[in-house]
Amino acid sequence: MNKPARNYAFIDAQNLNLGIQSLGWKVDYRKFRRYLKEKYAVEVAYMFLGFIHRNQRLYSNLQKAGFVLIFKPVVMDDDGKIKGNVDADLVLQVMIDLEGVDKAVLVTSDGDFHSLVRHLYELDKLEVVLSPSVKNCSTLLRKAAKEKIVYMDNLKKKLEYLRK
């Protein structure tokens, strides 16, 4: 008897949001969570993001859509911009869960994840890297993912947020 796949998604929220915005649209996170479940059999979808108190409603909506939120404290950079770098937290969570995960879906365009993607690929645990934008995707990330990279540029019809 086959056991169901234990596929997990690890989502760099800032990278996803900015990448899709650069394409001129916004993600409907309920549609995105459904897409991850139906297309890649994702059971657990972690979303890594900086915590900003005024975004509480957004966080609640993401949890209702089925995401597990992993927060990082934010700091202000010298220009007054909020910085909540989640890369190390995402890598750490992958390593914590690695033994129990059949396949990982990584959502980012960030080349900082090159080593993680290469490691998952070598272990045959990489399902896919979903890059928000082909234009903004790191060459290092592309090389590590090899044929297991999908660009979200063409997913607008499936995933776009449409105001009701």
C-alpha positions in Angstrom: 0.0 0.0 0.0 1.5 3.4 -1.0 1.6 6.1 1.6 0.6 9.6 0.5 3.4 11.9 -0.5 4.6 14.3 2.2 5.5 17.2 0.0 6.2 20.6 1.6 6.5 24.1 0.2 9.0 26.6 1.5 8.0 30.1 0.4 10.2 33.2 0.5 7.1 35.6 0.8 9.0 38.8 0.1 10.6 37.4 -3.0 7.2 36.0 -4.2 5.4 39.2 -3.6 8.0 41.5 -5.3 8.5 39.1 -8.2 4.9 38.9 -9.0 4.3 42.6 -8.5 7.1 43.2 -11.1 4.9 41.4 -13.6 2.0 43.8 -12.9 -0.3 41.6 -10.9 -1.0 40.3 -7.4 -1.3 36.7 -6.1 -4.5 35.4 -4.8 -3.1 33.3 -1.9 -6.1 31.0 -1.6 -5.7 30.2 -5.3 -2.0 29.8 -4.8 -2.4 27.4 -1.9 -4.9 25.3 -3.9 -2.5 25.3 -6.8 0.3 24.0 -4.6 -1.9 21.2 -3.3 -3.4 20.2 -6.7 -0.2 20.5 -8.8 2.5 19.4 -6.4 0.6 17.5 -3.6 1.9 20.0 -1.0 0.5 19.1 2.4 2.4 21.7 4.4 3.1 25.2 2.9 5.5 27.3 5.0 5.6 31.0 4.3 8.6 32.9 5.7 8.1 36.6 6.2 9.1 39.5 8.4 6.6 40.4 11.1 5.1 43.8 10.9 2.3 44.4 13.5 0.1 46.4 11.2 -0.1 43.5 8.8 -2.1 41.3 11.3 -5.1 41.0 8.9 -2.9 39.8 6.1 -1.3 37.2 8.4 -4.8 36.0 9.5 -5.9 35.7 5.8 -2.8 33.7 4.9 -3.4 31.3 7.8 -7.0 30.9 6.7 -5.8 30.1 3.2 -3.7 27.2 4.6 -0.2 28.6 5.0 2.0 28.0 8.1 3.6 31.3 8.8 7.2 31.5 10.1 8.0 35.1 11.2 11.3 36.8 11.4 11.7 40.1 13.4 12.3 43.0 11.1 14.8 45.9 11.3 15.1 49.2 9.6 18.0 49.7 7.2 19.9 53.0 6.8 17.3 54.3 4.3 14.4 53.6 6.7 13.2 50.6 4.7 12.0 47.5 6.5 14.3 44.5 6.2 13.2 41.0 7.3 15.7 38.6 5.7 14.3 35.1 6.0 16.9 33.1 4.0 18.5 31.4 7.0 15.1 30.6 8.6 13.9 29.0 5.5 17.0 26.8 5.1 16.9 25.8 8.8 13.2 24.8 8.4 14.0 22.7 5.4 16.8 20.9 7.3 14.6 20.3 10.3 11.9 18.8 8.2 14.1 17.1 5.6 13.9 13.5 6.9 10.1 13.5 6.9 9.7 15.3 3.5 9.3 13.3 0.3 9.7 16.3 -2.0 10.2 20.0 -1.5 8.8 22.9 -3.5 10.8 26.1 -3.1 9.3 29.4 -4.1 11.9 32.1 -4.7 14.1 33.6 -7.4 17.0 34.3 -4.9 20.4 32.9 -5.7 21.2 32.7 -2.0 19.3 29.4 -2.1 21.6 27.8 -4.7 23.3 25.5 -2.2 20.0 24.4 -0.7 18.5 23.7 -4.1 21.6 21.8 -5.2 21.5 19.7 -2.0 17.8 18.9 -2.4 18.4 18.0 -6.0 21.2 15.6 -5.2 19.1 13.9 -2.5 16.2 13.6 -5.1 14.0 15.6 -2.7 13.5 18.6 -5.0 10.1 18.6 -6.6 10.4 22.1 -8.2 11.6 25.6 -7.7 8.8 28.1 -8.5 10.4 31.3 -9.5 8.1 34.3 -9.5 9.7 35.9 -12.5 12.1 34.6 -15.2 13.6 38.1 -15.6 14.5 38.3 -11.9 15.6 34.7 -11.4 19.2 34.2 -10.3 21.4 32.3 -12.7 22.9 30.4 -9.8 19.4 29.2 -8.8 18.6 28.2 -12.4 21.8 26.1 -12.6 21.1 24.4 -9.2 17.5 23.5 -10.1 18.4 22.3 -13.6 15.2 21.1 -15.3 13.2 21.4 -12.1 12.4 25.1 -12.3 9.1 26.7 -13.3 8.5 30.4 -13.8 5.3 31.9 -12.5 5.1 34.5 -15.3 2.5 32.4 -17.1 0.4 31.6 -14.1 -1.5 34.9 -14.0 -4.8 33.4 -15.2 -4.7 30.7 -12.5 -3.4 32.7 -9.6 -4.2 36.4 -10.0 -6.1 38.2 -7.3 -9.2 39.7 -8.7 -11.1 42.2 -6.6 -14.7 41.2 -6.0 
